[in-house]
Structure formats: structure tokens, C-alpha cells
Amino acid sequence: MAAITKAQLAQKIKEAFDADSDVQVNPSEARKRQADKIADAISLFVIGRETIVTGTSATGGAVTGTGIIKE
């Protein structure tokens, strides 16, 4: 699965806040719902994203590779 874009992440965060706007809510429950929705959005943004990893080999030389972030 491909990761979502930054614009899609922003939209999902906005939707998390909008879901409890202009309605009477229990603040504690609303914060929990928002936190869960934002955490889900961040997970979608990160998991599946290709990233470049750099490091040092066992012999001291630099190494670079790419990989997909998994859960």
C-alpha cells in the first residue's frame, strides 16, 4: 500500500478536528477520538513510504539503501 500525501494527511487531520466541532461533546471523549483519528492519519502517511537509509558498514564505510517503512 502506498503512503498518503502530505495534503491528504492535512485533510485527515482537519477532518478529525471537524468531526467534533459545533456539537456538544464530552471533552475527554472528543480528545480521545481526535487523537485516534490523527494517529491513524499519521500511520497512513508513514507506513508504506519509501525512505533512504544511510549508515556505516561493519568495516567503517558509508552505506546507503532504500526501503519501505512497515508497521
C-alpha positions as CSV (number, residue, x, y, z in Angstrom):
1,M,0.0,0.0,0.0
2,A,1.3,3.4,-0.9
3,A,1.6,6.1,1.8
4,I,-0.8,9.1,1.6
5,T,0.4,12.5,0.5
6,K,1.1,15.5,2.8
7,A,-2.1,17.1,1.5
8,Q,-4.1,14.0,2.3
9,L,-2.6,13.9,5.8
10,A,-3.6,17.5,6.4
11,Q,-7.1,16.8,5.2
12,K,-7.4,13.8,7.5
13,I,-6.2,15.9,10.5
14,K,-8.7,18.6,9.6
15,E,-11.5,16.0,9.4
16,A,-10.5,14.7,12.9
17,F,-11.0,18.2,14.3
18,D,-14.1,19.0,12.3
19,A,-15.8,15.8,13.5
20,D,-16.3,17.2,17.0
21,S,-16.7,20.9,16.0
22,D,-20.0,22.7,16.6
23,V,-21.5,19.8,18.6
24,Q,-21.9,19.2,22.3
25,V,-19.3,16.7,23.3
26,N,-17.6,15.3,26.4
27,P,-14.2,16.9,26.1
28,S,-12.3,13.9,27.3
29,E,-14.1,11.6,24.8
30,A,-13.6,14.1,22.0
31,R,-9.9,14.4,22.6
32,K,-9.6,10.6,22.5
33,R,-11.5,10.4,19.2
34,Q,-9.3,13.2,17.7
35,A,-6.1,11.5,18.9
36,D,-7.1,8.2,17.5
37,K,-8.1,9.7,14.1
38,I,-4.8,11.7,13.9
39,A,-2.8,8.7,14.9
40,D,-4.5,6.7,12.1
41,A,-3.7,9.5,9.6
42,I,0.0,9.7,10.6
43,S,0.2,5.9,10.3
44,L,-1.2,6.1,6.8
45,F,1.3,8.9,6.0
46,V,4.3,6.9,7.3
47,I,3.7,3.2,6.6
48,G,4.3,2.3,3.0
49,R,6.6,5.3,2.4
50,E,9.9,4.7,0.7
51,T,12.8,6.1,2.6
52,I,16.6,6.4,2.1
53,V,18.6,5.0,4.9
54,T,22.3,5.8,5.5
55,G,24.7,4.2,7.9
56,T,28.1,2.7,8.4
57,S,29.2,-0.7,7.4
58,A,31.0,-3.2,9.7
59,T,34.2,-2.1,8.0
60,G,33.6,1.6,8.6
61,G,32.5,2.6,5.1
62,A,29.3,4.5,4.4
63,V,26.3,2.6,3.2
64,T,23.1,3.9,1.7
65,G,19.9,2.0,0.8
66,T,16.2,2.4,0.3
67,G,13.4,0.6,1.9
68,I,9.7,0.8,2.6
69,I,8.6,1.7,6.1
70,K,6.5,-1.2,7.6
71,E,4.3,-1.3,10.6
